[in-house]
């Protein structure tokens, strides 16, 4: 789950940076896109976490 989270956030930040750079939108718009895509990443990770826990509940027993 940690690896997936790191990859999703990396893609979100890189996509915001790349789109802002490609269309020359400026630094502030680039940061705004990074934040927007990071919020989508959080949304996706929350849903992934819920599906993972429903398939294999965390009970504290090894």
Biopython code that builds the backbone (N, CA, C, O; Angstrom):
import numpy as np
from Bio.PDB.StructureBuilder import StructureBuilder

atoms = [
    (1, "UNK", "N", (0.821, -1.187, 0.000)),
    (1, "UNK", "CA", (0.000, 0.000, 0.000)),
    (1, "UNK", "C", (0.867, 1.254, 0.000)),
    (1, "UNK", "O", (0.516, 2.250, -0.633)),
    (2, "UNK", "N", (1.983, 1.215, 0.696)),
    (2, "UNK", "CA", (2.875, 2.372, 0.746)),
    (2, "UNK", "C", (3.480, 2.628, -0.630)),
    (2, "UNK", "O", (3.592, 3.780, -1.051)),
    (3, "UNK", "N", (3.866, 1.583, -1.322)),
    (3, "UNK", "CA", (4.436, 1.738, -2.659)),
    (3, "UNK", "C", (3.416, 2.330, -3.618)),
    (3, "UNK", "O", (3.746, 3.221, -4.401)),
    (4, "UNK", "N", (2.200, 1.852, -3.566)),
    (4, "UNK", "CA", (1.142, 2.381, -4.435)),
    (4, "UNK", "C", (0.895, 3.850, -4.113)),
    (4, "UNK", "O", (0.742, 4.664, -5.024)),
    (5, "UNK", "N", (0.854, 4.195, -2.836)),
    (5, "UNK", "CA", (0.639, 5.582, -2.440)),
    (5, "UNK", "C", (1.740, 6.504, -2.928)),
    (5, "UNK", "O", (1.466, 7.601, -3.416)),
    (6, "UNK", "N", (2.984, 6.066, -2.799)),
    (6, "UNK", "CA", (4.102, 6.881, -3.269)),
    (6, "UNK", "C", (4.050, 7.071, -4.779)),
    (6, "UNK", "O", (4.327, 8.161, -5.278)),
    (7, "UNK", "N", (3.702, 6.030, -5.498)),
    (7, "UNK", "CA", (3.618, 6.143, -6.954)),
    (7, "UNK", "C", (2.476, 7.054, -7.385)),
    (7, "UNK", "O", (2.631, 7.853, -8.308)),
    (8, "UNK", "N", (1.338, 6.938, -6.725)),
    (8, "UNK", "CA", (0.182, 7.767, -7.091)),
    (8, "UNK", "C", (0.482, 9.239, -6.823)),
    (8, "UNK", "O", (0.166, 10.091, -7.654)),
    (9, "UNK", "N", (1.083, 9.550, -5.683)),
    (9, "UNK", "CA", (1.418, 10.943, -5.402)),
    (9, "UNK", "C", (2.517, 11.450, -6.330)),
    (9, "UNK", "O", (2.494, 12.612, -6.737)),
    (10, "UNK", "N", (3.465, 10.605, -6.662)),
    (10, "UNK", "CA", (4.501, 11.000, -7.615)),
    (10, "UNK", "C", (3.923, 11.340, -8.972)),
    (10, "UNK", "O", (4.316, 12.328, -9.591)),
    (11, "UNK", "N", (3.000, 10.531, -9.432)),
    (11, "UNK", "CA", (2.347, 10.788, -10.722)),
    (11, "UNK", "C", (1.516, 12.060, -10.650)),
    (11, "UNK", "O", (1.506, 12.842, -11.600)),
    (12, "UNK", "N", (0.824, 12.280, -9.547)),
    (12, "UNK", "CA", (-0.013, 13.477, -9.407)),
    (12, "UNK", "C", (0.828, 14.747, -9.469)),
    (12, "UNK", "O", (0.480, 15.696, -10.173)),
    (13, "UNK", "N", (1.919, 14.762, -8.740)),
    (13, "UNK", "CA", (2.768, 15.953, -8.722)),
    (13, "UNK", "C", (3.467, 16.138, -10.061)),
    (13, "UNK", "O", (3.570, 17.262, -10.552)),
    (14, "UNK", "N", (3.944, 15.062, -10.652)),
    (14, "UNK", "CA", (4.604, 15.164, -11.954)),
    (14, "UNK", "C", (3.633, 15.613, -13.040)),
    (14, "UNK", "O", (4.013, 16.371, -13.933)),
    (15, "UNK", "N", (2.392, 15.157, -12.974)),
    (15, "UNK", "CA", (1.402, 15.561, -13.979)),
    (15, "UNK", "C", (1.099, 17.050, -13.867)),
    (15, "UNK", "O", (1.014, 17.736, -14.885)),
    (16, "UNK", "N", (0.938, 17.552, -12.669)),
    (16, "UNK", "CA", (0.704, 18.983, -12.493)),
    (16, "UNK", "C", (1.860, 19.813, -13.003)),
    (16, "UNK", "O", (1.657, 20.823, -13.677)),
    (17, "UNK", "N", (3.074, 19.394, -12.685)),
    (17, "UNK", "CA", (4.271, 20.098, -13.142)),
    (17, "UNK", "C", (4.386, 20.051, -14.660)),
    (17, "UNK", "O", (4.696, 21.061, -15.292)),
    (18, "UNK", "N", (4.135, 18.880, -15.250)),
    (18, "UNK", "CA", (4.283, 18.713, -16.695)),
    (18, "UNK", "C", (3.236, 19.513, -17.467)),
    (18, "UNK", "O", (3.558, 20.153, -18.468)),
    (19, "UNK", "N", (2.000, 19.479, -17.012)),
    (19, "UNK", "CA", (0.946, 20.219, -17.717)),
    (19, "UNK", "C", (1.203, 21.721, -17.633)),
    (19, "UNK", "O", (1.045, 22.435, -18.623)),
    (20, "UNK", "N", (1.597, 22.200, -16.456)),
    (20, "UNK", "CA", (1.889, 23.627, -16.314)),
    (20, "UNK", "C", (3.087, 24.029, -17.170)),
    (20, "UNK", "O", (3.093, 25.111, -17.757)),
    (21, "UNK", "N", (4.083, 23.182, -17.245)),
    (21, "UNK", "CA", (5.246, 23.496, -18.068)),
    (21, "UNK", "C", (4.957, 23.411, -19.551)),
    (21, "UNK", "O", (5.449, 24.227, -20.330)),
    (22, "UNK", "N", (4.170, 22.437, -19.945)),
    (22, "UNK", "CA", (3.860, 22.247, -21.363)),
    (22, "UNK", "C", (3.067, 23.419, -21.932)),
    (22, "UNK", "O", (3.335, 23.881, -23.041)),
    (23, "UNK", "N", (2.101, 23.889, -21.173)),
    (23, "UNK", "CA", (1.257, 24.984, -21.648)),
    (23, "UNK", "C", (1.709, 26.352, -21.134)),
    (23, "UNK", "O", (1.015, 27.350, -21.330)),
    (24, "UNK", "N", (2.881, 26.400, -20.472)),
    (24, "UNK", "CA", (3.458, 27.633, -19.935)),
    (24, "UNK", "C", (2.435, 28.404, -19.102)),
    (24, "UNK", "O", (2.176, 29.582, -19.349)),
    (25, "UNK", "N", (1.864, 27.727, -18.121)),
    (25, "UNK", "CA", (0.804, 28.306, -17.304)),
    (25, "UNK", "C", (1.320, 29.105, -16.118)),
    (25, "UNK", "O", (0.550, 29.823, -15.480)),
    (26, "UNK", "N", (2.571, 28.997, -15.820)),
    (26, "UNK", "CA", (3.136, 29.739, -14.699)),
    (26, "UNK", "C", (3.292, 28.877, -13.461)),
    (26, "UNK", "O", (2.765, 27.770, -13.356)),
    (27, "UNK", "N", (4.043, 29.442, -12.533)),
    (27, "UNK", "CA", (4.399, 28.694, -11.329)),
    (27, "UNK", "C", (3.199, 28.459, -10.414)),
    (27, "UNK", "O", (3.026, 27.360, -9.888)),
    (28, "UNK", "N", (2.373, 29.482, -10.223)),
    (28, "UNK", "CA", (1.242, 29.358, -9.303)),
    (28, "UNK", "C", (0.200, 28.375, -9.825)),
    (28, "UNK", "O", (-0.361, 27.596, -9.054)),
    (29, "UNK", "N", (-0.056, 28.408, -11.112)),
    (29, "UNK", "CA", (-1.007, 27.455, -11.693)),
    (29, "UNK", "C", (-0.439, 26.043, -11.599)),
    (29, "UNK", "O", (-1.185, 25.091, -11.370)),
    (30, "UNK", "N", (0.858, 25.900, -11.772)),
    (30, "UNK", "CA", (1.492, 24.594, -11.624)),
    (30, "UNK", "C", (1.298, 24.025, -10.237)),
    (30, "UNK", "O", (0.978, 22.846, -10.077)),
    (31, "UNK", "N", (1.493, 24.870, -9.227)),
    (31, "UNK", "CA", (1.272, 24.411, -7.853)),
    (31, "UNK", "C", (-0.193, 24.070, -7.613)),
    (31, "UNK", "O", (-0.507, 23.102, -6.920)),
    (32, "UNK", "N", (-1.086, 24.869, -8.188)),
    (32, "UNK", "CA", (-2.515, 24.589, -8.033)),
    (32, "UNK", "C", (-2.876, 23.255, -8.678)),
    (32, "UNK", "O", (-3.664, 22.491, -8.121)),
    (33, "UNK", "N", (-2.307, 22.973, -9.843)),
    (33, "UNK", "CA", (-2.566, 21.686, -10.497)),
    (33, "UNK", "C", (-2.006, 20.529, -9.675)),
    (33, "UNK", "O", (-2.630, 19.472, -9.577)),
    (34, "UNK", "N", (-0.827, 20.732, -9.085)),
    (34, "UNK", "CA", (-0.254, 19.690, -8.235)),
    (34, "UNK", "C", (-1.161, 19.396, -7.045)),
    (34, "UNK", "O", (-1.361, 18.238, -6.680)),
    (35, "UNK", "N", (-1.708, 20.450, -6.443)),
    (35, "UNK", "CA", (-2.620, 20.266, -5.308)),
    (35, "UNK", "C", (-3.888, 19.560, -5.760)),
    (35, "UNK", "O", (-4.364, 18.642, -5.092)),
    (36, "UNK", "N", (-4.436, 19.986, -6.890)),
    (36, "UNK", "CA", (-5.663, 19.378, -7.399)),
    (36, "UNK", "C", (-5.463, 17.893, -7.685)),
    (36, "UNK", "O", (-6.282, 17.066, -7.287)),
    (37, "UNK", "N", (-4.383, 17.558, -8.370)),
    (37, "UNK", "CA", (-4.118, 16.157, -8.681)),
    (37, "UNK", "C", (-3.790, 15.362, -7.424)),
    (37, "UNK", "O", (-4.103, 14.174, -7.350)),
    (38, "UNK", "N", (-3.167, 15.994, -6.438)),
    (38, "UNK", "CA", (-2.890, 15.304, -5.178)),
    (38, "UNK", "C", (-4.177, 14.999, -4.422)),
    (38, "UNK", "O", (-4.278, 13.966, -3.759)),
    (39, "UNK", "N", (-5.160, 15.888, -4.517)),
    (39, "UNK", "CA", (-6.455, 15.609, -3.891)),
    (39, "UNK", "C", (-7.134, 14.422, -4.556)),
    (39, "UNK", "O", (-7.745, 13.593, -3.880)),
    (40, "UNK", "N", (-7.031, 14.337, -5.876)),
    (40, "UNK", "CA", (-7.556, 13.162, -6.569)),
    (40, "UNK", "C", (-6.811, 11.904, -6.133)),
    (40, "UNK", "O", (-7.411, 10.837, -6.008)),
    (41, "UNK", "N", (-5.503, 12.028, -5.901)),
    (41, "UNK", "CA", (-4.715, 10.886, -5.452)),
    (41, "UNK", "C", (-5.159, 10.430, -4.064)),
    (41, "UNK", "O", (-5.261, 9.230, -3.809)),
    (42, "UNK", "N", (-5.424, 11.377, -3.172)),
    (42, "UNK", "CA", (-5.915, 11.028, -1.834)),
    (42, "UNK", "C", (-7.251, 10.314, -1.938)),
    (42, "UNK", "O", (-7.480, 9.314, -1.257)),
    (43, "UNK", "N", (-8.129, 10.819, -2.784)),
    (43, "UNK", "CA", (-9.442, 10.198, -2.993)),
    (43, "UNK", "C", (-9.281, 8.753, -3.478)),
    (43, "UNK", "O", (-9.941, 7.846, -2.971)),
    (44, "UNK", "N", (-8.408, 8.548, -4.454)),
    (44, "UNK", "CA", (-8.188, 7.202, -4.986)),
    (44, "UNK", "C", (-7.584, 6.282, -3.930)),
    (44, "UNK", "O", (-7.961, 5.114, -3.841)),
    (45, "UNK", "N", (-6.654, 6.794, -3.131)),
    (45, "UNK", "CA", (-6.017, 5.963, -2.115)),
    (45, "UNK", "C", (-6.970, 5.601, -0.985)),
    (45, "UNK", "O", (-6.885, 4.504, -0.433)),
    (46, "UNK", "N", (-7.869, 6.500, -0.638)),
    (46, "UNK", "CA", (-8.857, 6.180, 0.396)),
    (46, "UNK", "C", (-9.757, 5.049, -0.077)),
    (46, "UNK", "O", (-10.053, 4.127, 0.683)),
    (47, "UNK", "N", (-10.189, 5.116, -1.326)),
    (47, "UNK", "CA", (-11.034, 4.046, -1.851)),
    (47, "UNK", "C", (-10.260, 2.734, -1.979)),
    (47, "UNK", "O", (-10.808, 1.663, -1.715)),
    (48, "UNK", "N", (-9.010, 2.809, -2.377)),
    (48, "UNK", "CA", (-8.189, 1.604, -2.451)),
    (48, "UNK", "C", (-8.005, 1.001, -1.066)),
    (48, "UNK", "O", (-8.092, -0.216, -0.903)),
    (49, "UNK", "N", (-7.751, 1.843, -0.066)),
    (49, "UNK", "CA", (-7.580, 1.366, 1.305)),
    (49, "UNK", "C", (-8.840, 0.663, 1.800)),
    (49, "UNK", "O", (-8.761, -0.401, 2.414)),
    (50, "UNK", "N", (-9.996, 1.256, 1.535)),
    (50, "UNK", "CA", (-11.256, 0.641, 1.972)),
    (50, "UNK", "C", (-11.479, -0.705, 1.306)),
    (50, "UNK", "O", (-11.937, -1.646, 1.954)),
    (51, "UNK", "N", (-11.164, -0.811, 0.025)),
    (51, "UNK", "CA", (-11.336, -2.091, -0.663)),
    (51, "UNK", "C", (-10.348, -3.127, -0.145)),
    (51, "UNK", "O", (-10.696, -4.300, -0.007)),
    (52, "UNK", "N", (-9.122, -2.706, 0.141)),
    (52, "UNK", "CA", (-8.127, -3.645, 0.670)),
    (52, "UNK", "C", (-8.533, -4.153, 2.047)),
    (52, "UNK", "O", (-8.409, -5.345, 2.330)),
    (53, "UNK", "N", (-9.011, -3.270, 2.895)),
    (53, "UNK", "CA", (-9.400, -3.669, 4.247)),
    (53, "UNK", "C", (-10.648, -4.544, 4.216)),
    (53, "UNK", "O", (-10.789, -5.443, 5.044)),
    (54, "UNK", "N", (-11.551, -4.294, 3.274)),
    (54, "UNK", "CA", (-12.742, -5.146, 3.199)),
    (54, "UNK", "C", (-12.387, -6.553, 2.717)),
    (54, "UNK", "O", (-13.050, -7.520, 3.091)),
    (55, "UNK", "N", (-11.356, -6.673, 1.898)),
    (55, "UNK", "CA", (-10.942, -7.990, 1.420)),
    (55, "UNK", "C", (-10.157, -8.748, 2.486)),
    (55, "UNK", "O", (-10.297, -9.963, 2.625)),
    (56, "UNK", "N", (-9.326, -8.019, 3.240)),
    (56, "UNK", "CA", (-8.517, -8.644, 4.286)),
    (56, "UNK", "C", (-8.478, -7.707, 5.490)),
    (56, "UNK", "O", (-7.603, -6.846, 5.576)),
    (57, "UNK", "N", (-9.415, -7.867, 6.413)),
    (57, "UNK", "CA", (-9.521, -6.944, 7.553)),
    (57, "UNK", "C", (-8.273, -6.967, 8.431)),
    (57, "UNK", "O", (-7.637, -8.004, 8.615)),
    (58, "UNK", "N", (-7.947, -5.807, 8.960)),
    (58, "UNK", "CA", (-6.836, -5.693, 9.896)),
    (58, "UNK", "C", (-7.382, -5.920, 11.301)),
    (58, "UNK", "O", (-8.118, -5.086, 11.828)),
    (59, "UNK", "N", (-7.020, -7.052, 11.907)),
    (59, "UNK", "CA", (-7.571, -7.403, 13.215)),
    (59, "UNK", "C", (-6.553, -7.298, 14.331)),
    (59, "UNK", "O", (-6.925, -7.384, 15.501)),
    (60, "UNK", "N", (-5.307, -7.119, 14.019)),
    (60, "UNK", "CA", (-4.288, -7.065, 15.048)),
    (60, "UNK", "C", (-3.695, -8.423, 15.368)),
    (60, "UNK", "O", (-2.719, -8.505, 16.114)),
    (61, "UNK", "N", (-4.261, -9.490, 14.820)),
    (61, "UNK", "CA", (-3.719, -10.836, 15.025)),
    (61, "UNK", "C", (-2.792, -11.180, 13.869)),
    (61, "UNK", "O", (-3.106, -10.931, 12.705)),
    (62, "UNK", "N", (-1.670, -11.745, 14.203)),
    (62, "UNK", "CA", (-0.696, -12.101, 13.162)),
    (62, "UNK", "C", (-0.966, -13.463, 12.588)),
    (62, "UNK", "O", (-0.240, -13.915, 11.702)),
]
sb = StructureBuilder()
sb.init_structure("model")
sb.init_model(0)
sb.init_chain("A")
sb.init_seg("    ")
for serial, (resi, resn, name, xyz) in enumerate(atoms, 1):
    if name == "N":
        sb.init_residue(resn, " ", resi, " ")
    sb.init_atom(name, np.array(xyz, "f"), 0.0, 1.0, " ", f" {name:<3s}", serial, name[0])
structure = sb.get_structure()
